[in-house]
Amino acid sequence: MATSPLDDVEMDDSSPPPPSILGKRKREYDEDSDEDNDEDNNEGTLFIPDESDMSLVVYGTKSARDDDILHADSEDEGEADIVDDEESVDGALDDDDDDQDVYTESTESYPGYAIYDQAIPAVKDQLTNISQTVLALLQAHGDGGKHVETHLNAAKALEEVPSTKRLRVALIGNAGVGKSSTLNAITDIANLAKSLASGMSCTNLPTEYRNPFTDQSKPYAAIIRYHDSKGIKRLLADYAKDYYLFEFEFDEDWDEETCQMFNKRSKTAFNTLHMLFRDLEEFSTREAAEEYLQKHHMDTSGQALKFMHQACLEMLQNKRVIDGEPSESYQAASLAKLRKQIDPVMGSISSSDQPALWPLVKHISIGVQGSRVLDVMTLIDLPGSSDNNESRAELVKEYIKTCDYIWVVAPISRVIDDGTTFNMVHRYGKLFRGRIMVVTTHSDADIDSKLVAHLRDQGLDVQRWYELNNKCKEEVKKIKQLDEENKRARRKKSRQTKSTMLDTQGKEDELIARRKALRIDELLRFEIIVQARNRYVTDQLRLMLNGHLPKGTTLAVSCISTSHYAAIKAGRSMHGCRLSANGTGVPALRAHALALPAPGVLQALEQYCFEDFNVFLKNAQLWVKTTNLDRRAELLELAKVPLKNLDGRFELRVVSFRDGLKNGLVNALHQHFDVARESALKVLNQKRKKHPSTIRAFVRKHGNHSTKLCPKESWNEQFVKSITDFIDQPWEAFENHRTQSMDQLKDALIQDMRNILPDIAKEHPLSSKALPTARLAGLIEAQVGALSNIFQKNLHPYSKDLRNIRMDVTQDSKENYFSRTILPVYEECDVDKGSGVVQRCLAKLEAHLAKPRSESPFTKIARSLTIALIKNNAKHTSTAEGSLKKGVETIFESLYAAFDRLIEVTVEEPEERAAREGLQNILGTLEEAHRVAEDLLKGVKGRYPG
């Protein structure tokens, strides 16, 4: 059994092997005729991404490309250095053969969580039937007045189980490590994440794979989103900068590797611009393009950039605009057909006269029907972390902020020493509160006696392997001997007797049986070492990386072989031994993925069953059994107290938050100012020792630069490292204060609700006796549960935004508070030329870092942080549409409406009375149906731990 990603996620040993995963990069074309193309391409309907799944409204995909040279600087540089075990299964499956898979995920059991129990659909049906029954009754009396409308709207809100915000999981790793094949495997969809007909890896953009879009009618769909006007300007400026740097600003001090890197980037930029504008006279030929770009090299007016920018806007002017970004959509019955539609847009199909729009594509989202994992989460294939393209790197940083989990992918043979794996866990382990996993690929690779000896030397028990190895050797000798005997017997020319023939047949049967037994032993021997290495790698990774996670958290690790899984799915043999389905680790990884959203989805169902319906039915009880009292303003005023207190309660919360922020985190940063400034100046002094060309490269790249000889580093992050190291303790205190403040607010709001009836009884004892006190008390307690749930649901999005704010303090990006202060300095240095430029640049950087407190970038960090935290608190607490205050206000208004219905003097309209009496007649049946659903759900929960 492969190493489970989490110790508490187990696969049923009796459950069948994992779903299909197919090798990745095979050039693929749909062999079907094109007659269905028009039908498949519903360009008239642009799928609108679900509101709850749009965090960045950033949708990416593997951009197919025209030409290798266009991507000379892409993330796939160096991919050939890695042996990709998925390449051996390129021909495993075609898209149109998906229904012929030998093995699919449907043969696997779901992980052991209550939400996946077979009885859950019955619970949902029982509950939705209640709301549908009420709707059918009340809709017949739609003109019955405001009380009928109130209950009608409440029933409509319960038509479906509330959806939870979909989890977003990012796959990160260097080029060629198997991110795409991992995604194919876990989704059980062959070739889903491979390049779009270009036959090569091209994850140049974030690629989202998700459940079907709204109104998606075919199995596969795609939304292509292009850069907006501002993004296009930035892209064109980057391309021009890369082209001009090598062609006109060549530095004799560049080493050979730096020279080659800038040369590649220059070629990439030129070819991209040429293909983007090849329908224009200025770019009609390569010679014309070179002449135009060279002519405008020293053009300070920016005329060329304005010209190219306008040309791009005209190319996209007929695209539908969503959230300020030009967009278009496609859908098809198969992946092959979808690619045929997308390829012309993405530039995979060359055209000598039409411009290629792929350079303007920002991201693509792929909607898929029928994948267990994609039904509950969105998987995001991000460009390789070795990608040096500045725009893509920034896009990836912004994308990570939208994610809930990170999976770092690396080949098992090098993962323990892999710098990317270490850096990713170090960078995100604590920020993501341990929601990070290492996925090691190629778990079947390099299984030999050297590995066995190494594992033995490391203290692992591999004795069983040696026993099986000796047994196999002996068995091979016996088989060879028996085979020779059988051959000699067959070569004899003398006529064989019946006894001789039976003896020969017996030996043939024995030979077959021995070969089968040998195959079983060889497979067992193979799996023993695969699993031993999996355990060893898992233990080593945890030993090395657990310290970079929150205290008490254990690193999740999954070791998989997608090539063996693909072979199992397709029913093919492998050269040598083929792992069992569970031995590939893919079913365990899929079980882990399905386990991640399970608690949240169950919580939503519990709220729907135990709270939402409880409130609905108690409100219905009060309405149908109402006996109106004399309308007395003072009674309603007491019922309105929670609403009246609401603004004051939240204002106190705001004041408490600001006081805690000022006295804690901000004050701590203020006291740390001198240390932060001195630390940054020391870092700069260390940078002075670098070669002048290296310093210029870092300045040109705004503090970020790397080559094979110069490891990737960020000066900006190093300048604020003192703050990064320091901030842990005050940040934890700040978070604790925030949590306590929220708890105090919740307790005060609950007490306001619970005080209504006692206050009425105290102030108006006679009137209170006429109230249905018991039923009102039950409704209030039901609303207490609803209020507590609103606070609970607010925690994760609030914390997620706090995490992203903290990233803007500690991690370099265009949104980083420090990086924004130093960017003008880098830009000023970038245009500086001539003798002594390096020393002038260093002097400018030093002047910036050494500014007095009032003007210092470190003071600005504290200010920006304070503003961001206050805005975030306001958004989640009171100002945004889905804020805490809006949710509480809805509950309090509903509670007041219940009293308002009881304490009013109006003549009941016939329609209202008919609706009320009709609901009264069936209410007992509905309440019994609700109790059945509650008992059923409680029974399901009782069958599972936790």
Summary of the structure (lengths in Angstrom):
residues: 946
radius of gyration: 33.2
end to end distance: 24.7
largest distance: 120.2
contacts: 3129
relative contact order: 0.13
helix: 61%
strand: 7%
